[in-house]
Every structure is written in C-alpha cells, then in structure tokens.
C-alpha cells in the first residue's frame, strides 16, 4: 500500500473513523454534556477500554473546558467508587459491559452513558454476552448523541485530563493541572514534538491503556495531527508487529515490558514484518534493562528514545539511542526547560555524582494541585520543585541515573502500585499479625509484588486462601505474585518492619537496585 492510499483518521480493529467524523462526534458530545450541566472546570469520567469513543469523549470535555477523568477499568468497584466520588463527576461515559459489572460502584446522582462495547474489545476479552445491552439505569450513548447538534460555544482554555495516580495513603490522587495559557500551550507542543516525536501527519500506534498518563497524553495529541492513530485494544506482540507493518506506523509510545515480550518472539516471526517505517519509538513508565535496550536498538535502529518523569512533573529527562549506548542505564539528560536538584538527607543540594532525592520543575509548565488534597501537593514541594521520591544522581557529562526509590511505590509493567493499600487488605484477613509488601525483580514486568506475612500466634494461614481473599477487594494486578509466610519479620528499634532487609537480597542477586 502506498503512502497516498493509507487511511487518515483513528483506527481501532476493523473500525476506521476520519478526523472530520471524530471532530463532529466530539462536538455533538460536548453539546450533550453541556445539556447535562457540564461546564468549565467540571469533571467527566470515562470508564472504557481503548476505544475511539474514549478519544471523542476526552476531546468533548476539553471543548467545554472540563476535565476528562480516565478511570482504570482494572479497579474493583470500591476503587472506582472512590475515584467517581473524589472527582466530583456528574457524568460517567462507560462501555456497556463495564456498567453491568460496576453498577454498585456508581454513586447516586451520576448520569451513566452506555457506549456499545466494540467488536475488537469483544475479540480480546472474555465478556459476558448478557452484559452487552445498555443496562436499565443507563442511557444508550449512540441514541443520546443523535439528539444534539455540533457545539458552537465560545473557545475556552482546555485543561489536560485529570489522571488519578498512586498516593501515600494507598488511595489514588487526582492530578488537576491548571488550564494552560497560550504560551504554555505552545511550549507543551514543542516538548511533545521532541519527546513523543509527534509531528503533523504522524502515523502513531497506541498499544498502552488510555487511562494511563503518558499513553493518554500521547493518544490525544496524536489524534489531532492529521495523520493516523491506531489504538490497540490490548498489547499482543505479533499483532503489534503486524499493525506496524500494515499501517506504516512511524511513531509509538511503549513501556519496557512490551520490548521484553517482543524479544521473546521467535526470530523468524520478528523477521517476518517490515519495521522500516518506524522513526521514533519513545518509552517510559519503568526502568528498561540495558541489555533489552541494546537489543531493541540492534533490531530497529537508533530510533529508541526514553524519558523520565511522572504525571505530576512531566518529562524532565530525555535520552536518545546514542545516549543509551554511551551511558548504559541512563535516563538521559535534563529536558529543555526542566531543572533538577538532588537533595541529601540533611536537606542540602548535592553536587554532581552524589546520590540524592530528585526534585524537578519545568519552566512554563502549568502548575497542578491534587484534587481535594492540596496538602499532599505541599508535601512533595520544595521551593517550587517537586519529587516523586526517586533517588539518583547526575554525572560529570550531564547524564541522569536513577538508583532507587525513597518511597515504597512499585512499578510493575509500567503500572504504579502502592503497597500500603495491599498491606491494609492483608491486615483485614483473619490470622494476619503483620505484613510487608514490596517489589522484587521480574524479568518480564521489571518488578513483581512480593508479600511477606507474619501470622498471629497459633494461626494457620493458607496461601491460596490469602490470594482469594485479596481478590475480593483488590484489582488483580495488585494481588502479589509472590507470597511468603514468616514467623518473625525483621524490625527496626522503633518496632517498624525493616522492609529493606526483606527487599534488598532479591535486588542484590539480580545485580540492580531498581
């Protein structure tokens, strides 16, 4: 297929929607949302797997100056209920099957719009066929949409989506970034072009979930560049290669776990697909083993890029393939407009080469707060610089290295998991005296969850029972992959569990610390 024959628009499975169709539908959704009372500064929740409707709903919320709130569909009902209540949303746009599963999670007073679960989703997930019709408490999305004309209201500043990220209490926090000024928007566009490689006419592939911060930002930007955005319902290694070759993809956002799964394919399968259209593959969200990075560069060429940052900070470092080969393990140099400080235990700023907690800021970035939790924003702030708790250093050549996490957050397959929530669930199990949850090395996911449980005197704990009880209240990915029972957990003088003594041996054997 020649370049002139390639489809321009958004593609999901066999469905193709032109940019004009997406824009029209987004405008009509905006009118409908306004009729439901959504106005500038309000929130609109989206509980969908990867779908064109997700993109359209996000654009519609932005058109009104409202915050789209992507909800992690892996969450259990009580977790979804928390996000819906905390965000203050009055409208939930969700796939029909999700509404059937999560009815008990939806607070009273929220209007639920039921989006038909598309065929490509049905093909990749085991979904109860009885859950495909619009539930009685919801409004059929497509019928609702037909009532409304295109939105013709005034242009307003468009905020980013409000992404919920892990918090120190175990509950997620909504990162509410203020709507940008025109100058800040221009700065953001320049940074996205550099970091994501997204330029007008790009043919982009999104294999990651739209409820995550970076894939969300990547996808919403890519869908407005006049080229193509292909959304995968879920990542499958060989299907990924087929899509790249067939759709002549040039730009992708990935996480290291995807690299690892691609490298596990037989060599004849990898060689079967033409990857020559690729020009910019960016990854982030978790550490990438140096040998995996080298293997990907050998396969695809020096088009592999990396950034380091968080939902709160944005991309504060950037690494090219040349950087990765020159300085294995680096997350790159400081991004344009960003500043980093490395702070020691005594609170002083450290010089090059010394390991400290990383604080960052990006000049010209719209500031943010945690929705309903401004005090949590203050806790991570130091003179306008913020931290995610990572520890690292900058070398004499200006390359940044991440050494450890000061905080306990685990990143497994690019997903942030906070052990406090899992520990609370373990404490609720009869016979559990105490417990510790932490991350250990995992060849595929980077880190896997390990739980060490101390039983009460005389209690007989069963590992299978522990797992089944955890699955009642936790999303599946939060249930520890490994669980051990120990009669006496190591403790500090204060009585607090000495978690590092449990964690460190695994990382020492792996020859890395993160």
C-alpha positions, -999 to +999 in steps of 0.1 A: +000+000+000+014+034-010+015+064+014-013+081-006-036+051+000-031+050+038-061+059+059-061+092+077-080+092+110-084+070+141-083+032+137-095+006+162-097-030+150-117-030+117-133+003+125-120+035+109-132+070+117-120+100+098-107+131+115-138+150+103-161+123+118-142+123+151-144+161+153-181+161+145-189+135+171-168+152+198-186+185+192-220+168+195-209+150+227-199+184+240-233+198+233-249+168+251-226+172+281-235+208+283-272+199+283-264+176+313-249+205+332-212+201+325-194+234+324-159+248+325-139+233+354-162+203+359-153+166+356-164+139+331-155+103+340-146+077+313-146+040+322-137+024+289-110+002+275-091+016+245-117+029+221-123+057+196-152+068+219-127+074+247-108+099+225-140+116+214-153+119+249-120+134+261-120+159+232-156+169+241-147+175+278-118+197+267-140+216+243-161+227+273-130+234+295-139+204+316-116+177+330-118+143+315-112+117+342-100+084+328-109+056+353-086+025+354-110-003+344-090-029+363-101-013+395-125-031+418-160-015+424-149+002+457-119+017+439-140+030+411-165+044+436-137+063+453-125+080+421-160+089+410-168+104+444-135+122+448-135+137+413-170+151+418-181+140+384-218+140+375-215+121+342-199+087+335-193+075+300-186+038+300-186+006+280-219-013+284-203-043+299-184-022+324-216-006+336-231-041+342-201-051+362-197-019+382-233-009+389-227-010+427-197+014+423-216+042+407-228+068+432-263+081+432-269+111+411-244+103+384-257+101+348-243+070+331-240+069+293-236+034+279-212+031+250-216-001+229-186-024+236-169-026+202-161-059+184-123-056+188-128-054+225-151-085+225-124-104+205-097-097+230-115-101+263-139-126+278-171-106+282-204-119+294-228-117+263-256-107+287-236-076+295-237-060+260-270-043+261-275-009+278-284-016+314-317-002+327-301+025+348-281+040+320-287+060+287-277+045+254-248+066+242-254+065+204-291+073+207-284+101+231-257+115+208-281+117+178-302+144+196-275+170+196-260+195+171-224+204+170-212+226+198-208+262+188-200+278+222-170+301+228-134+287+229-122+283+264-088+272+278-085+234+275-071+216+306-054+182+304-073+151+316-072+146+354-053+114+359-055+096+392-021+085+404-009+064+434-009+082+468+008+078+501-024+067+518-029+039+492-058+059+476-051+075+442-049+113+439-063+133+410-036+154+394-055+185+384-034+207+362-045+243+356-056+252+321-026+265+301-020+300+288-014+303+250+024+305+257+023+274+279+003+255+252+030+264+226+057+252+250+039+220+255+035+214+218+073+218+213+080+194+241+056+168+228+072+170+193+106+164+209+097+137+235+069+119+217+082+125+182+046+136+172+046+159+142+019+168+117+009+138+096+024+112+121+011+077+118+010+067+155+004+035+173-010+033+209-006-001+224-009+011+260-040+019+280-056+053+277-063+055+314-026+060+320-010+094+319+016+092+292-004+070+267-034+093+273-013+124+265+003+107+235-030+094+221-049+127+225-021+146+208-016+120+180-053+121+171-051+157+162-022+158+138-039+149+106-022+115+101-034+083+117-038+070+153-041+032+156-055+021+190-048-015+201-074-030+224-046-047+243-009-054+236-002-086+217+034-089+205+029-104+170-003-083+163+018-052+172+043-061+145+016-067+120-001-034+127+033-015+124+040-032+090+004-029+076-003+007+087+032+020+081+035+032+117+062+058+124+057+068+160+049+047+191+047+051+229+057+019+247+068+005+281+098-018+286+076-049+293+064-046+256+101-047+245+107-078+265+076-096+251+086-087+215+121-100+221+106-133+233+090-139+198+108-165+176+134-148+153+115-159+122+084-142+135+103-110+142+119-110+107+085-116+090+073-080+095+087-048+079+096-023+106+113+002+083+086+028+086+095+034+123+113+067+131+105+075+167+098+049+195+096+065+229+094+045+262+089+055+298+070+044+330+095+019+343+133+011+342+144-006+310+172-032+314+203-021+295+206-054+275+169-051+264+175-015+252+206-026+232+187-055+216+159-032+206+183-007+191+201-035+172+167-046+158+150-013+150+180+010+147+188+042+167+152+053+169+146+042+205+141+072+229+133+074+266+121+100+291+119+101+328+092+119+347+058+115+363+022+126+359+030+155+382+063+166+368+061+159+331+092+146+311+122+160+329+149+140+312+153+127+276+176+100+262+184+091+226+196+057+215+231+071+213+229+082+249+217+047+259+247+031+242+272+056+255+259+055+291+240+022+297+213+026+323+209+064+320+175+080+317+192+108+296+200+144+301+178+171+315+150+181+291+148+216+276+131+239+301+135+214+330+156+218+362+167+191+385+180+192+421+194+163+440+188+167+478+206+149+505+192+135+538+202+167+555+182+188+531+212+204+512+216+203+475+242+178+463+269+182+437+274+161+406+280+124+413+263+123+447+231+104+452+201+123+465+163+126+462+154+140+428+133+173+427+123+188+394+104+216+378+097+226+342+096+263+334+064+272+316+045+241+326+010+248+340+011+242+378-011+215+394-027+205+426-041+172+439-078+174+437-093+178+471-058+173+486-038+205+483-019+195+515-005+165+496+009+188+469+026+208+496+043+176+510+062+170+478+071+206+471+104+223+478+108+259+466+087+251+436+105+218+428+085+186+433+096+150+439+082+115+433+106+100+458+131+087+433+168+088+443+196+093+418+225+114+406+238+133+376+273+125+363+300+148+350+287+146+315+252+157+325+236+122+323+210+113+350+208+079+366+180+066+388+193+045+417+164+037+440+131+048+452+129+065+485+093+057+488+078+023+485+059+025+453+063-005+430+062-001+392+051-034+376+048-034+338+046+003+338+018+004+363+022+022+396+012+002+427+013+014+462+019-013+488+000+005+516-033-005+500-023-041+497-010-042+533-043-028+545-061-056+527-038-082+542-043-068+577-080-074+573-075-112+568-081-132+599-049-146+614-026-120+599-004-104+626+016-081+603+029-079+568+052-062+543+046-057+506+074-046+482+087-050+447+113-076+436+129-081+402+108-096+375+122-105+340+090-095+322+074-068+343+105-051+357+091-056+392+067-080+407+048-077+440+061-097+470+041-100+502+057-114+534+031-122+560+036-128+598+008-149+613-008-144+647+004-169+673-013-202+666-029-191+634-026-214+603-025-193+571-031-208+537-016-190+507-045-199+484-070-185+509-049-153+512-049-148+474-087-155+471-095-130+499-073-103+484-090-107+450-123-097+466-111-061+474-081-056+451-077-053+413-060-085+400-027-067+392-025-056+429-026-092+442+010-101+450+026-125+425+047-139+454+035-145+490+056-159+518+048-166+555+075-158+581+070-162+618+091-131+628+095-101+605+127-081+609+120-048+628+138-015+635+143-004+671+110+016+668+092-017+660+085-007+624+091-035+599+126-033+584+113-037+548+147-030+532+161-061+548+134-082+532+137-064+498+175-060+493+186-096+489+164-100+458+178-070+442+214-078+451+210-112+435+196-095+403+226-071+403+204-040+402+186-018+427+155-007+407 
